[in-house]
């Protein structure tokens, strides 16, 4: 059986998108399908696979899988691409609508020019800072500037959930970080019961930071939308930036606003089509 797919990316964070309204894969076969499709040598190549499904709770559902076949609750770049997909392919004519992922409803606000989505602003909701809800093993009400020892070296992390767990680590010269060596040890550290995404962040000024990310279940990616949100929150909590922050990632830039009145985090960034095709289910 052939499955039609669309490959998309947000700042280089690329996924294979499948219309779950019309394309059906048995649920227990999805993890193996995802691993095969995501392989960059023998498959299509991606950071994972996202199924766009009907929902009774929101306008659409985003069912997200990491490249290793594991489920993930949320993806900021992915949800922007889902928003562009459903609008530009005529599944909705609205520029404001909702998408649910991992039980969490997020609200889209599209910038549309000549019928094409050129940017997507997402209300990502309130950041979660309570350690047991991130989850991270830590004492106190928040894990802010918290010491952690990884590979015999002490780092300081700030832990935030944006629907999925993040550990934000501030440092100098992120460009030369050997992320492939330290990233897996953060991801699988015993203090993270559900593993974690790790952002390594260099502050440029009060409105700009550079970030590299090691994503849980995937490895280093060119961007991470929820990671950019977590980074902005961590920057403010540590007094390093203002609440409006541009996060420069390897694949581009994403703008984050942490609204002081509502406590909601708003993410604005691009979403792009790459190509379409068919693959064996």
N, C-alpha and C positions, 0 to 999 in steps of 0.2 A: 504494500500500500504506500502510495506517495503522499507526503505531507508538504503542503506549500508553506513557505516561510518568508519572512522579511528580516534582513539584518539591518540594525540601526545602532547608532552610538550617540552618547552625550559626552562631549569632551573626550572622546576616545574610549570611554567605558562602554564596550560593545556587547550586545546581546542578540540572540536569535529570537524573533517574535513570531508567535503562532496564534492565529485566530481561533480561539477555542469555541467560538460560536459555530464554526463550520468544519474545523479539523479536530478529530477525536483520537486520542491515544489513551489506552488503559492506564489507570492511575499507578498501578504497581510496576508498569513498564517505563514510566517517565524517567526515573533516575538513570537507568542505563542509556536510554535515548539521549538524555542531556549530556552524559559523559562522552558519548560518541560524537554528537553534533559539535560540542564545544572544543574538541581536540583540534589544536591549531595545525597539526601535521596531517592527520587522517580524516578530519571532519571539516565542518564549515569554518570553525575557529571563532571562539567567543568567550566572554567572561561568564557565560551561563545562558539559560533559556528562560524566556518569560512567555507564559500563556495568557492571552487576553480572553477572559471568560464572562458569561452573564453573571449578574449578581442581584439578589433580592434586597440587599442592604444599601447599595450604591448604584451608580449608573453602570460601572464596569468593575470587574475584579482583575487584579494583577496577581497571577500565581507564579512566583519566582523561584528558580533553582540556580544554585551556584554551579560552577563548572565541574565540581566533583560529584554532582548529583544530589547534594544535600539541599534542603529547603532553606530559604531565607525569608525573613519577615518583611523587609523593606529595602528598596533601592531608589535613591533620589534621582539618579540619572535614568534609571529604568522607567520610573513612573512618568517622567517628562516625555520619554519616547512613546510610552503607551498613550499619553494624551495626544501627541502629534498623530500617531497612527490612527486612532479612532476618529479624530476630526478630519484629517486630510484624506482618509479613505472613505469618508461619508457615513460612518457608523453613528455620528451625531453631527448636527449642524450648530450646536451650541459652543460658545467659547468659554463657558464656565460650567463645570460639571464635577462629579465626584468619582473617585476610584478607591476601592478597598483592597488592602493587601495585608495579609497576616492578621486579619481582624481589625485593622485600623483604617479609618476612612480619611482620605486626604482630598483637598479641594484644589482644583485646577483653575488657572486664569490664563488664557492663551492670548498672545499677540499674533493676530492674523493679518497678512497682507496678500491681496490678490488670491484669496482662498487657501493660502499656505501658511501653516504655523511657523513663525520665525523665532519665537521664544515662549517659554512656559514658566509661569510663576506658580509655585506650589506652597500652599499653607501646610507646613509639615507638623503643625501642632506644637505642644509644649515639650521641652526637653525633660527627660526623666533623670534625676540625679541621685535618688535613693539607691544606695549600693546594692541591696538585695533585689532591686527591680531592674538594674542595668543588664545582667547581674555581674557583680564583682565582689570578691571577699574583701571587705574593708570595714573598719570601725567608724562610728560617727554617722552623721546625717548625709554627708557628701564625701566623695573621694576626689578631693581637689588638691593638686600638688602632692599627691600621695606617693611615698617611696615604694619602689618595686625592684627586686633584684632579678635580672635576666642574664643568663650566661656569665654569672659572676660579677656583673657590672650593675651598679645602682642607677636607676633612672627615676624620674618623677613624672607621674601620670595624672591626668584628670579624666574621670570616667563619666560618660554620658550615654544614655540610650536615646536614639531617635527612632525607636521602633525596633532597633537592633543594637547590639552592644558596641561601644567604641572606647578605646583608650587613647587619649591624646598626649603625646610626648613632645615637649618643646626642646629644641636644640639648635646649634649653629650648623651651617653648611650641610643642609639636607641633600644637596646634589651629590655629594660624595659618600653618603651613607650606604653601607653594604646591607641593603634592606633584605636581600635574599638570605642572609645569614642570621639576622636578628628577628625578622618578621615571624617566621614559624614558631619561634620560642615564645614570643608574646602571644600569638594566636592560641597556642596550646598550653599556656601557663596555668598552673593549678588554681590560681586565683580567679580564673574565668570559667565558671561552670558550664557555659554554653559556647566556649571559645570567644574570641573577640576580633574585631577589626581594629587595626592600630594605625593612627595618623602620626607621622613624624613632621613637626611643624617648625618653620623658621619665620620669625616675625620680622617684617620689613619696616613697617611703620604702623600708625594707629588705624589705618584703613586697609592694609595689604599684608598678606602672609603667603608663604610658599608651603606647599604640603605634598608629601608623598604618602602613599597608603598601601598597607598590606591587608588585603581583604580576606576575611574568613572563608575558607573553602575554595579560594581562587588563586591567591598570591598577589603580587603587586599588579595594580591596574593603573590606567592612565588618569582615572578620576573616580571619585566616590561622592555622590551627592549627599547622602546621610553623613558621610565623613566630613564633608565641608561644613555641614550644619553643626556637627559635634565640635569641630575645630573652632568655629566662631563662638559657640557657647563657652568652650574652655578658655578661649582668649579673654573674653569678658570676665569670667570668674576669677582669672588670674591677674586682672587689671592690665592686660597687655594691649588691647585694642578697643576701639569704639564698638557700638552694636551694629554698625553697618560695615561689613568686611568683604573685600574681594579676595577669594581664595584662588591662588594660582596653582594649578595642578599640571601634571605632565602633558595633559591633552588640551589645556586651555584654561579658562577662568570661569568661576561660578560666584555669583553675588549672593551674600547671605545677610538678612536683616533679622535681628532678634528684638522683637517689639517689646518695649518695657511695660506698656500698659496691659497688653493681652497675654504676655509671656509666650506668644507663638513665634516660631521660627519660620521665616519665609525664604525660599530658595528660588532664584531666577537663573536660568541658563538655557543653552541651546539643545536641540534634538535633531538628528539628521538621519535620513534614509541612506543606506549604503547600496544594497542590491537585494533582489528577490530570486527565488528559485524553488526547486522541489528536492526533497530528500526522502530516502526510504525510512518508513516508520519501523 
